[in-house]
Amino acid sequence: MSELTATVAETRANFSKIAATVNATGRPVTVFRNSKPWVLVAPVGRGYGDRIPNIDWSKQDVVRMDEETRKTTLPAEWDDPEDDGLYDDLA
């Protein structure tokens, strides 16, 4: 059985098909970037997902949107003064 491979461009253009194939066959697809193996698209249920953390999404920070103004406000703890000016050089 040959290894399934794809380039980054092929993966970007056909991710849904690749993911469906991986899920149906249980075989991973190695994605190549600049002719070198870069990442692996693998089925979670076949042992490849053993290192995926179980995240309780209900306890994660959520940014709420004001229904009237349709604007979001970041939580106060996200306002870190140390980050001020972090991206100034990019402007």
A tleap script that builds the chain and sets N, CA, C and O, in Angstrom:
source leaprc.protein.ff14SB
mol = sequence {
  NMET SER GLU LEU THR ALA THR VAL ALA GLU
  THR ARG ALA ASN PHE SER LYS ILE ALA ALA
  THR VAL ASN ALA THR GLY ARG PRO VAL THR
  VAL PHE ARG ASN SER LYS PRO TRP VAL LEU
  VAL ALA PRO VAL GLY ARG GLY TYR GLY ASP
  ARG ILE PRO ASN ILE ASP TRP SER LYS GLN
  ASP VAL VAL ARG MET ASP GLU GLU THR ARG
  LYS THR THR LEU PRO ALA GLU TRP ASP ASP
  PRO GLU ASP ASP GLY LEU TYR ASP ASP LEU
  CALA
}
set mol.1.N position { 0.843 -1.170 0.000 }
set mol.1.CA position { 0.000 0.000 0.000 }
set mol.1.C position { 0.893 1.239 0.000 }
set mol.1.O position { 1.737 1.399 0.881 }
set mol.2.N position { 0.707 2.106 -0.978 }
set mol.2.CA position { 1.562 3.281 -1.078 }
set mol.2.C position { 1.100 4.385 -0.132 }
set mol.2.O position { -0.072 4.473 0.232 }
set mol.3.N position { 2.048 5.213 0.246 }
set mol.3.CA position { 1.762 6.326 1.156 }
set mol.3.C position { 1.005 7.408 0.402 }
set mol.3.O position { 1.306 7.692 -0.758 }
set mol.4.N position { 0.020 8.011 1.064 }
set mol.4.CA position { -0.734 9.098 0.458 }
set mol.4.C position { -0.007 10.406 0.726 }
set mol.4.O position { 0.360 10.698 1.864 }
set mol.5.N position { 0.201 11.194 -0.329 }
set mol.5.CA position { 0.903 12.463 -0.192 }
set mol.5.C position { 0.168 13.541 -0.987 }
set mol.5.O position { -0.620 13.245 -1.885 }
set mol.6.N position { 0.445 14.797 -0.635 }
set mol.6.CA position { -0.103 15.945 -1.351 }
set mol.6.C position { 0.821 17.124 -1.101 }
set mol.6.O position { 1.553 17.156 -0.112 }
set mol.7.N position { 0.777 18.082 -1.999 }
set mol.7.CA position { 1.524 19.312 -1.783 }
set mol.7.C position { 0.655 20.269 -0.968 }
set mol.7.O position { -0.543 20.038 -0.802 }
set mol.8.N position { 1.261 21.339 -0.462 }
set mol.8.CA position { 0.503 22.337 0.281 }
set mol.8.C position { -0.589 22.933 -0.605 }
set mol.8.O position { -1.722 23.111 -0.157 }
set mol.9.N position { -0.260 23.239 -1.848 }
set mol.9.CA position { -1.238 23.822 -2.774 }
set mol.9.C position { -2.395 22.861 -3.024 }
set mol.9.O position { -3.553 23.278 -3.031 }
set mol.10.N position { -2.097 21.584 -3.230 }
set mol.10.CA position { -3.151 20.588 -3.427 }
set mol.10.C position { -4.026 20.457 -2.191 }
set mol.10.O position { -5.246 20.332 -2.294 }
set mol.11.N position { -3.394 20.487 -1.017 }
set mol.11.CA position { -4.133 20.362 0.235 }
set mol.11.C position { -5.043 21.564 0.438 }
set mol.11.O position { -6.195 21.414 0.845 }
set mol.12.N position { -4.532 22.751 0.156 }
set mol.12.CA position { -5.339 23.967 0.305 }
set mol.12.C position { -6.553 23.917 -0.623 }
set mol.12.O position { -7.661 24.266 -0.216 }
set mol.13.N position { -6.349 23.490 -1.854 }
set mol.13.CA position { -7.429 23.481 -2.844 }
set mol.13.C position { -8.431 22.354 -2.622 }
set mol.13.O position { -9.593 22.472 -3.011 }
set mol.14.N position { -7.989 21.260 -1.997 }
set mol.14.CA position { -8.844 20.072 -1.883 }
set mol.14.C position { -8.954 19.537 -0.466 }
set mol.14.O position { -9.099 18.330 -0.272 }
set mol.15.N position { -8.886 20.421 0.531 }
set mol.15.CA position { -8.833 19.928 1.905 }
set mol.15.C position { -10.037 19.060 2.270 }
set mol.15.O position { -9.874 18.029 2.923 }
set mol.16.N position { -11.219 19.452 1.867 }
set mol.16.CA position { -12.414 18.668 2.209 }
set mol.16.C position { -12.323 17.252 1.658 }
set mol.16.O position { -12.653 16.290 2.353 }
set mol.17.N position { -11.880 17.122 0.419 }
set mol.17.CA position { -11.747 15.789 -0.191 }
set mol.17.C position { -10.663 14.975 0.508 }
set mol.17.O position { -10.839 13.784 0.763 }
set mol.18.N position { -9.545 15.622 0.816 }
set mol.18.CA position { -8.442 14.930 1.490 }
set mol.18.C position { -8.880 14.476 2.874 }
set mol.18.O position { -8.618 13.339 3.266 }
set mol.19.N position { -9.550 15.361 3.621 }
set mol.19.CA position { -10.018 15.013 4.960 }
set mol.19.C position { -11.019 13.868 4.905 }
set mol.19.O position { -10.984 12.976 5.753 }
set mol.20.N position { -11.907 13.881 3.924 }
set mol.20.CA position { -12.883 12.797 3.780 }
set mol.20.C position { -12.190 11.472 3.467 }
set mol.20.O position { -12.577 10.429 3.994 }
set mol.21.N position { -11.174 11.510 2.616 }
set mol.21.CA position { -10.425 10.299 2.287 }
set mol.21.C position { -9.694 9.758 3.501 }
set mol.21.O position { -9.706 8.554 3.754 }
set mol.22.N position { -9.056 10.648 4.256 }
set mol.22.CA position { -8.341 10.249 5.469 }
set mol.22.C position { -9.305 9.609 6.457 }
set mol.22.O position { -9.003 8.570 7.044 }
set mol.23.N position { -10.461 10.229 6.637 }
set mol.23.CA position { -11.452 9.712 7.569 }
set mol.23.C position { -11.995 8.354 7.104 }
set mol.23.O position { -12.165 7.448 7.919 }
set mol.24.N position { -12.264 8.210 5.819 }
set mol.24.CA position { -12.847 6.979 5.291 }
set mol.24.C position { -11.860 5.808 5.288 }
set mol.24.O position { -12.228 4.673 5.590 }
set mol.25.N position { -10.600 6.100 4.942 }
set mol.25.CA position { -9.617 5.017 4.813 }
set mol.25.C position { -8.826 4.769 6.086 }
set mol.25.O position { -8.291 3.679 6.289 }
set mol.26.N position { -8.750 5.791 6.954 }
set mol.26.CA position { -7.934 5.662 8.161 }
set mol.26.C position { -6.456 5.837 7.892 }
set mol.26.O position { -5.632 5.660 8.789 }
set mol.27.N position { -6.113 6.182 6.659 }
set mol.27.CA position { -4.706 6.370 6.287 }
set mol.27.C position { -4.356 7.857 6.292 }
set mol.27.O position { -5.114 8.672 5.768 }
set mol.28.N position { -3.214 8.215 6.879 }
set mol.28.CA position { -2.817 9.632 6.897 }
set mol.28.C position { -2.306 10.091 5.535 }
set mol.28.O position { -1.913 9.282 4.694 }
set mol.29.N position { -2.320 11.394 5.341 }
set mol.29.CA position { -1.755 12.012 4.138 }
set mol.29.C position { -0.621 12.914 4.587 }
set mol.29.O position { -0.818 13.793 5.426 }
set mol.30.N position { 0.560 12.703 4.037 }
set mol.30.CA position { 1.705 13.551 4.327 }
set mol.30.C position { 1.684 14.724 3.361 }
set mol.30.O position { 1.635 14.539 2.145 }
set mol.31.N position { 1.721 15.942 3.916 }
set mol.31.CA position { 1.696 17.152 3.095 }
set mol.31.C position { 3.125 17.660 2.955 }
set mol.31.O position { 3.841 17.842 3.939 }
set mol.32.N position { 3.520 17.882 1.701 }
set mol.32.CA position { 4.875 18.330 1.407 }
set mol.32.C position { 4.905 19.820 1.101 }
set mol.32.O position { 4.028 20.352 0.420 }
set mol.33.N position { 5.940 20.484 1.625 }
set mol.33.CA position { 6.186 21.898 1.350 }
set mol.33.C position { 7.633 22.010 0.900 }
set mol.33.O position { 8.540 21.560 1.601 }
set mol.34.N position { 7.855 22.604 -0.259 }
set mol.34.CA position { 9.196 22.711 -0.839 }
set mol.34.C position { 9.863 21.336 -0.936 }
set mol.34.O position { 11.043 21.180 -0.621 }
set mol.35.N position { 9.097 20.359 -1.371 }
set mol.35.CA position { 9.567 18.977 -1.587 }
set mol.35.C position { 10.017 18.268 -0.319 }
set mol.35.O position { 10.742 17.275 -0.391 }
set mol.36.N position { 9.597 18.762 0.842 }
set mol.36.CA position { 9.950 18.127 2.113 }
set mol.36.C position { 8.677 17.869 2.907 }
set mol.36.O position { 7.756 18.685 2.874 }
set mol.37.N position { 8.609 16.740 3.627 }
set mol.37.CA position { 7.438 16.496 4.470 }
set mol.37.C position { 7.268 17.624 5.473 }
set mol.37.O position { 8.223 18.015 6.143 }
set mol.38.N position { 6.046 18.150 5.577 }
set mol.38.CA position { 5.810 19.311 6.418 }
set mol.38.C position { 4.818 19.015 7.537 }
set mol.38.O position { 5.130 19.237 8.706 }
set mol.39.N position { 3.629 18.520 7.202 }
set mol.39.CA position { 2.616 18.167 8.199 }
set mol.39.C position { 1.922 16.878 7.788 }
set mol.39.O position { 2.057 16.398 6.662 }
set mol.40.N position { 1.182 16.344 8.732 }
set mol.40.CA position { 0.446 15.110 8.503 }
set mol.40.C position { -1.037 15.360 8.749 }
set mol.40.O position { -1.411 15.880 9.800 }
set mol.41.N position { -1.879 14.996 7.793 }
set mol.41.CA position { -3.327 15.029 7.988 }
set mol.41.C position { -3.691 13.593 8.344 }
set mol.41.O position { -3.574 12.686 7.521 }
set mol.42.N position { -4.136 13.402 9.588 }
set mol.42.CA position { -4.356 12.036 10.075 }
set mol.42.C position { -5.693 11.925 10.781 }
set mol.42.O position { -6.186 12.905 11.340 }
set mol.43.N position { -6.287 10.734 10.761 }
set mol.43.CA position { -7.564 10.540 11.446 }
set mol.43.C position { -7.376 10.513 12.957 }
set mol.43.O position { -6.468 9.854 13.464 }
set mol.44.N position { -8.229 11.222 13.666 }
set mol.44.CA position { -8.120 11.295 15.117 }
set mol.44.C position { -8.453 9.962 15.765 }
set mol.44.O position { -7.811 9.565 16.738 }
set mol.45.N position { -9.433 9.281 15.243 }
set mol.45.CA position { -9.911 8.056 15.870 }
set mol.45.C position { -9.039 6.831 15.695 }
set mol.45.O position { -9.396 5.767 16.200 }
set mol.46.N position { -7.948 6.924 15.025 }
set mol.46.CA position { -7.107 5.751 14.758 }
set mol.46.C position { -5.764 5.823 15.464 }
set mol.46.O position { -4.771 5.294 14.965 }
set mol.47.N position { -5.726 6.471 16.620 }
set mol.47.CA position { -4.491 6.549 17.383 }
set mol.47.C position { -3.676 7.794 17.126 }
set mol.47.O position { -2.770 8.109 17.897 }
set mol.48.N position { -3.982 8.514 16.050 }
set mol.48.CA position { -3.222 9.723 15.749 }
set mol.48.C position { -3.619 10.868 16.657 }
set mol.48.O position { -2.846 11.811 16.828 }
set mol.49.N position { -4.809 10.810 17.246 }
set mol.49.CA position { -5.279 11.892 18.086 }
set mol.49.C position { -4.957 11.720 19.557 }
set mol.49.O position { -5.504 12.441 20.391 }
set mol.50.N position { -4.088 10.787 19.895 }
set mol.50.CA position { -3.774 10.527 21.294 }
set mol.50.C position { -3.168 11.723 22.003 }
set mol.50.O position { -3.291 11.841 23.222 }
set mol.51.N position { -2.516 12.613 21.267 }
set mol.51.CA position { -1.858 13.756 21.893 }
set mol.51.C position { -2.675 15.034 21.810 }
set mol.51.O position { -2.189 16.102 22.182 }
set mol.52.N position { -3.913 14.943 21.327 }
set mol.52.CA position { -4.759 16.119 21.241 }
set mol.52.C position { -5.363 16.369 22.617 }
set mol.52.O position { -6.007 15.481 23.175 }
set mol.53.N position { -5.165 17.564 23.176 }
set mol.53.CA position { -5.701 17.829 24.517 }
set mol.53.C position { -7.221 17.903 24.505 }
set mol.53.O position { -7.828 18.336 23.526 }
set mol.54.N position { -7.811 17.482 25.584 }
set mol.54.CA position { -9.251 17.599 25.739 }
set mol.54.C position { -9.526 18.982 26.323 }
set mol.54.O position { -9.222 19.238 27.488 }
set mol.55.N position { -10.093 19.861 25.523 }
set mol.55.CA position { -10.308 21.248 25.932 }
set mol.55.C position { -11.769 21.441 26.307 }
set mol.55.O position { -12.668 21.094 25.541 }
set mol.56.N position { -11.997 21.995 27.482 }
set mol.56.CA position { -13.343 22.350 27.898 }
set mol.56.C position { -13.618 23.755 27.371 }
set mol.56.O position { -13.265 24.747 28.009 }
set mol.57.N position { -14.243 23.830 26.211 }
set mol.57.CA position { -14.442 25.109 25.547 }
set mol.57.C position { -15.351 26.036 26.335 }
set mol.57.O position { -15.304 27.252 26.151 }
set mol.58.N position { -16.180 25.477 27.215 }
set mol.58.CA position { -17.075 26.328 28.006 }
set mol.58.C position { -16.313 27.171 29.020 }
set mol.58.O position { -16.845 28.165 29.515 }
set mol.59.N position { -15.081 26.795 29.337 }
set mol.59.CA position { -14.285 27.534 30.313 }
set mol.59.C position { -13.249 28.451 29.659 }
set mol.59.O position { -12.446 29.075 30.352 }
set mol.60.N position { -13.268 28.529 28.341 }
set mol.60.CA position { -12.312 29.370 27.632 }
set mol.60.C position { -12.834 30.802 27.570 }
set mol.60.O position { -14.035 31.048 27.681 }
set mol.61.N position { -11.894 31.751 27.390 }
set mol.61.CA position { -12.283 33.150 27.248 }
set mol.61.C position { -13.117 33.317 25.985 }
set mol.61.O position { -12.767 32.803 24.923 }
set mol.62.N position { -14.197 34.024 26.111 }
set mol.62.CA position { -15.068 34.285 24.976 }
set mol.62.C position { -15.275 35.779 24.874 }
set mol.62.O position { -15.531 36.448 25.876 }
set mol.63.N position { -15.166 36.298 23.681 }
set mol.63.CA position { -15.409 37.717 23.452 }
set mol.63.C position { -16.870 37.846 23.041 }
set mol.63.O position { -17.300 37.274 22.039 }
set mol.64.N position { -17.610 38.591 23.814 }
set mol.64.CA position { -19.041 38.772 23.561 }
set mol.64.C position { -19.286 40.012 22.684 }
set mol.64.O position { -18.537 40.988 22.728 }
set mol.65.N position { -20.338 39.938 21.906 }
set mol.65.CA position { -20.703 41.063 21.064 }
set mol.65.C position { -21.959 41.716 21.634 }
set mol.65.O position { -22.917 41.032 21.993 }
set mol.66.N position { -21.943 43.044 21.711 }
set mol.66.CA position { -23.115 43.793 22.140 }
set mol.66.C position { -24.134 43.714 21.002 }
set mol.66.O position { -23.844 44.115 19.875 }
set mol.67.N position { -25.315 43.201 21.299 }
set mol.67.CA position { -26.335 42.997 20.275 }
set mol.67.C position { -26.797 44.309 19.637 }
set mol.67.O position { -27.123 44.338 18.450 }
set mol.68.N position { -26.828 45.383 20.408 }
set mol.68.CA position { -27.300 46.662 19.883 }
set mol.68.C position { -26.273 47.331 18.987 }
set mol.68.O position { -26.589 47.748 17.873 }
set mol.69.N position { -25.042 47.434 19.476 }
set mol.69.CA position { -24.010 48.149 18.720 }
set mol.69.C position { -23.256 47.251 17.752 }
set mol.69.O position { -22.564 47.735 16.857 }
set mol.70.N position { -23.394 45.929 17.937 }
set mol.70.CA position { -22.690 44.937 17.110 }
set mol.70.C position { -21.169 45.091 17.222 }
set mol.70.O position { -20.435 44.783 16.283 }
set mol.71.N position { -20.704 45.574 18.392 }
set mol.71.CA position { -19.271 45.730 18.643 }
set mol.71.C position { -18.853 44.785 19.757 }
set mol.71.O position { -19.654 44.410 20.614 }
set mol.72.N position { -17.592 44.414 19.725 }
set mol.72.CA position { -17.051 43.547 20.768 }
set mol.72.C position { -16.158 44.348 21.692 }
set mol.72.O position { -15.586 45.363 21.295 }
set mol.73.N position { -16.043 43.895 22.908 }
set mol.73.CA position { -15.149 44.495 23.885 }
set mol.73.C position { -14.290 43.381 24.459 }
set mol.73.O position { -14.803 42.378 24.956 }
set mol.74.N position { -12.996 43.565 24.386 }
set mol.74.CA position { -12.092 42.551 24.918 }
set mol.74.C position { -12.116 42.567 26.437 }
set mol.74.O position { -12.246 43.630 27.043 }
set mol.75.N position { -11.991 41.402 27.059 }
set mol.75.CA position { -11.923 41.363 28.524 }
set mol.75.C position { -10.737 42.178 29.027 }
set mol.75.O position { -9.707 42.251 28.357 }
set mol.76.N position { -10.876 42.792 30.203 }
set mol.76.CA position { -9.836 43.662 30.761 }
set mol.76.C position { -8.508 42.936 30.903 }
set mol.76.O position { -7.456 43.541 30.698 }
set mol.77.N position { -8.530 41.648 31.251 }
set mol.77.CA position { -7.271 40.925 31.459 }
set mol.77.C position { -6.497 40.717 30.152 }
set mol.77.O position { -5.326 40.339 30.183 }
set mol.78.N position { -7.138 40.959 29.018 }
set mol.78.CA position { -6.434 40.838 27.751 }
set mol.78.C position { -5.632 42.089 27.429 }
set mol.78.O position { -4.794 42.071 26.527 }
set mol.79.N position { -5.874 43.166 28.147 }
set mol.79.CA position { -5.180 44.426 27.895 }
set mol.79.C position { -3.862 44.421 28.651 }
set mol.79.O position { -3.784 44.908 29.778 }
set mol.80.N position { -2.838 43.875 28.036 }
set mol.80.CA position { -1.527 43.740 28.662 }
set mol.80.C position { -0.640 44.900 28.239 }
set mol.80.O position { -0.311 45.016 27.059 }
set mol.81.N position { -0.239 45.772 29.180 }
set mol.81.CA position { 0.592 46.928 28.820 }
set mol.81.C position { 1.923 46.521 28.188 }
set mol.81.O position { 2.533 47.302 27.458 }
set mol.82.N position { 2.365 45.305 28.470 }
set mol.82.CA position { 3.630 44.844 27.899 }
set mol.82.C position { 3.529 44.688 26.388 }
set mol.82.O position { 4.540 44.771 25.690 }
set mol.83.N position { 2.318 44.462 25.872 }
set mol.83.CA position { 2.120 44.285 24.439 }
set mol.83.C position { 2.024 45.615 23.683 }
set mol.83.O position { 2.099 45.635 22.454 }
set mol.84.N position { 1.857 46.722 24.412 }
set mol.84.CA position { 1.732 48.016 23.764 }
set mol.84.C position { 2.960 48.277 22.881 }
set mol.84.O position { 4.101 48.169 23.330 }
set mol.85.N position { 2.703 48.612 21.648 }
set mol.85.CA position { 3.790 48.901 20.717 }
set mol.85.C position { 4.392 47.667 20.083 }
set mol.85.O position { 5.376 47.766 19.350 }
set mol.86.N position { 3.823 46.514 20.351 }
set mol.86.CA position { 4.385 45.263 19.834 }
set mol.86.C position { 4.472 45.248 18.316 }
set mol.86.O position { 5.444 44.744 17.752 }
set mol.87.N position { 3.460 45.798 17.655 }
set mol.87.CA position { 3.410 45.746 16.187 }
set mol.87.C position { 3.674 47.097 15.534 }
set mol.87.O position { 3.423 47.271 14.342 }
set mol.88.N position { 4.178 48.047 16.307 }
set mol.88.CA position { 4.413 49.386 15.755 }
set mol.88.C position { 5.388 49.384 14.594 }
set mol.88.O position { 5.263 50.210 13.690 }
set mol.89.N position { 6.348 48.486 14.594 }
set mol.89.CA position { 7.352 48.451 13.532 }
set mol.89.C position { 6.757 47.990 12.198 }
set mol.89.O position { 7.353 48.217 11.145 }
set mol.90.N position { 5.592 47.347 12.237 }
set mol.90.CA position { 4.989 46.840 11.011 }
set mol.90.C position { 4.223 47.913 10.237 }
set mol.90.O position { 3.943 47.748 9.050 }
set mol.91.N position { 3.894 48.986 10.898 }
set mol.91.CA position { 3.090 50.040 10.250 }
set mol.91.C position { 3.933 50.878 9.302 }
set mol.91.O position { 3.420 51.806 8.676 }
savepdb mol mol.pdb
quit
